[in-house]
Amino acid sequence: MGYGCHLTDLMRKYLDNVMHLEGARNVAAIIATGGYTNKKTAPGMSEAMMMTDYLKRSGSTTVIFQEKAARTTAENLKNVQRMLPYYHLTGRRIVIFCDEAHKLKVKLLAHFIFGFVPEIRAHKVTGGLAAKIKQLFVATPLTVLALWFPFFERMELRRRERIMDES
C-alpha cells in the first residue's frame, strides 16, 4: 500500500522491507497499490508507480503489478482482491505491507474483503502518536462502517478527493 507519491526516507525504509521479503522468500508477485494522491506536487505519478520505480531501481526481479486507481485503504484492498484471479494469484500466500498506524484498519478490512486475515507487516511510514490516535478512533470506525453503509464511503471519497486536489 502506498502513502503518497513522494519517496521520503520513511517510504524508502518501508519499501526496503518489501525488498527484504522478496530476497528471503519465493515471492510470486508484488502488487503495488495506490492512486494519484498528490495531484499538485506529483502530477502524473501514482503511489503504485512511485513504489514500482523504487523497487525496480533497487533490484527487484519479481513481477510487479500496479493498481493505480485506489484512493483509500478500502479501495486498495478491494481492487487488489479483484486482481488476484486475473493474475492467477488466487489461493497464494498474501502479505500486506502497511503503515503501522493503519494496521488495525487494514486487518479488519482485509478480513471482510478477502474472507480471511492475511499476514500484515506494519512499518512506520506516516506521523507518530497523533496519526495512530486518528486512525484508531476516527478513520478505522468510519471505514469499517462504510462497508455496510455506503454513505460513509462516499463521504470519505469526497474528503480524499479534496485532499488530493490540494496536495
N, C-alpha and C positions, 0 to 999 in steps of 0.2 A: 504494500500500500504506500502511496506517495503522500507527502506532506509538503506541498508547494513545489514550484517549478525551479527553485534555485538550489544549487548544490552547496549547502552550508557544511561546516565541519561536522556537525551532528549528523547530517544526512549522509556524508561520506562514511562515517563510522557505522551507521545503520546499514548501508549498502555493503560495506566490508564484511559485515556479519552474514549477509546473503552469500557473498563470495566464499566465506569460510565454510558454510554449509555445503555449497557446491563442491568445494575441494575435498570435503570429508565424506561425502555420501554420493551415491549414484542418483543424481537428480535428472529426472526425465525432461523437465521443462521449468522455466520460470515465467510467471505471468506478472508483468509489471502493470500495475493498475493505478489510474488517476488521470483526470482530465485536464483541461486548460484552465487552471485555477488562478493564474496570475496574468490576466489579460493585458494589463498595462505594463508591468515590469518584465514579463517574459512572453511577448506576443508570439503566437505560433508554436509555443512549446508546451507540451503536456507533461504532467508528472511522469507518466509512463515513458515518454520519450527521453526525458532527462535521466531517469533511472537506467533505462536501456543503454544510453550513451555511456554513462559512467561504468556500468558493468562490463560492457564490451571493451572500453578503453582499459579497464583493469584486468583484462584477460579472460573473461568468461567465455567458455566454449559451449555452454549449454544453449539450446534454442530458447529464445526469449520471445514470448507473445506479448503484444501490447493491448491493453484495454484502455482506450483514451477518452471514454465518454463519461466516466463516473465523476460526480461532484461531491458525493457524500460517502460515508463508510458503508451504508446500506447498499448504495448503487455499486460500489466496488465489489462487494460480495455477491450481489445478485448477478452482475454482469460476468464475473468470473465463473459462477455456477453454471451459467448458460454456455460458457466457452468450453467447459470440460469435455462434454461429449463431442463437440466439434473437432477438438484436437486429440481425441481418443485418450483422454486423461481420466475418465470416469473410473472410480474404484482405486485410483492411485493414492498413495500417501500424500496428504496435503499439509504443508507447513505455511502458516501465515505469519509474516513479519509485520509488526505494527508498533506504533508509539506506545510507550508504557502507560501513558495517561488514557489511552483508548482501549486498553486490554480487555476490561470487563465488557465494554460495549461490543467489541469485536467478538468476544466469546459468546455473548448472548445472541447476537445477530447470526453468527456462523451456525450456532445450534439450530436456530429457526430456519435459516436458508438452506443449509446443507443437510440438515436432519441429524447431525452429529457435531461434536466439537473437535475440530482438527487441532493439531499441535499448533500452539501460538507462541511465537518468540517475540517478546516485547523488548524494545530498546528505547532509550531516551532520544527523542527527535525534537519535540516541542518544549514549551515552557515547563516550569517547575511545579510547585505545590498548587498555585492558583489554577493552572491548566488541569491538574488532576481533580481538584475540587469541582471545577466547572463540568468536566466530563462525567464525574461520578453522580453529581446531584442535579444537573440540568440536562446535558446532552444525552447521556445514556437513557434516562427515563423517557425523554421525548422521542428518541429514536426507536426504542422498543415499542412505545405506544403507537408510533407511526406504522408498525407492521400490521396493526389491526384497525387503525383509524387514519385513513389516507389524508385527512385534513392536516395532521401533524407533519406528514411527509411533504405535502405541498408548501406548508409554512417554512420548513427547513430548506427546501429547494429555492424558494424566493429569497430567503436570508443568504444562502450561499451565493446566489447569482449577484446580489448586491455586493457582497464581499469580493467576489471575483472581478467584478467590474471596477472596483476601486484599487485592487492590488496588481 
